[in-house]
Amino acid sequence: MTINNLENNLQKITDNYSETIRSIFTELSNEPATHGDLCEFGRQTFYTLREMCSEITDYLKSN
């Protein structure tokens, strides 16, 4: 894996995270976040961070 591949993969991961969060939470909503909302936000953040760590680890192992 090259540094460009890593950069592209990380960009895809963050783009996917952004799309997922925006589809779950409406930006202009006047409704307060619920406990369930915060749990879902935490889950999505965890999944994204785990995926990013995996990409970085794969890059480091290959170089």
C-alpha positions as CSV (number, residue, x, y, z in Angstrom):
1,M,0.0,0.0,0.0
2,T,1.3,3.5,-0.8
3,I,0.8,6.6,1.1
4,N,-1.6,7.8,-1.6
5,N,-3.7,4.6,-1.2
6,L,-3.8,5.2,2.6
7,E,-4.8,8.8,2.1
8,N,-7.6,7.8,-0.3
9,N,-8.8,5.0,1.9
10,L,-8.9,7.3,5.0
11,Q,-10.8,10.0,2.9
12,K,-13.4,7.4,1.9
13,I,-13.8,6.3,5.5
14,T,-14.3,9.9,6.7
15,D,-16.7,10.7,3.8
16,N,-18.7,7.6,4.7
17,Y,-18.8,8.7,8.4
18,S,-20.0,12.1,7.4
19,E,-22.8,10.7,5.2
20,T,-23.9,8.3,7.8
21,I,-24.0,10.9,10.6
22,R,-25.9,13.4,8.3
23,S,-28.4,10.7,7.4
24,I,-29.1,9.9,11.0
25,F,-29.1,13.4,12.4
26,T,-30.8,16.3,10.7
27,E,-28.7,19.5,10.9
28,L,-31.5,22.0,11.3
29,S,-33.6,19.9,13.6
30,N,-34.9,21.6,16.7
31,E,-35.2,18.3,18.6
32,P,-32.7,17.7,21.4
33,A,-30.5,14.6,21.1
34,T,-31.8,11.6,23.0
35,H,-29.8,9.0,24.8
36,G,-30.3,6.7,21.8
37,D,-29.0,9.4,19.5
38,L,-25.8,9.7,21.6
39,C,-25.3,6.0,21.7
40,E,-25.7,5.7,17.9
41,F,-23.3,8.6,17.4
42,G,-20.8,6.9,19.7
43,R,-21.2,3.6,17.8
44,Q,-20.6,5.2,14.4
45,T,-17.6,7.1,15.8
46,F,-16.1,3.9,17.2
47,Y,-16.6,2.0,13.9
48,T,-14.9,4.8,12.0
49,L,-12.0,5.0,14.3
50,R,-11.5,1.2,14.2
51,E,-11.6,1.2,10.4
52,M,-9.1,4.1,10.3
53,C,-6.8,2.2,12.7
54,S,-7.0,-0.9,10.6
55,E,-6.0,1.1,7.4
56,I,-3.1,2.7,9.2
57,T,-1.9,-0.6,10.6
58,D,-2.1,-2.2,7.2
59,Y,-0.1,0.6,5.7
60,L,2.6,0.3,8.4
61,K,2.8,-3.5,8.0
62,S,3.3,-3.2,4.3
63,N,6.1,-0.7,4.5
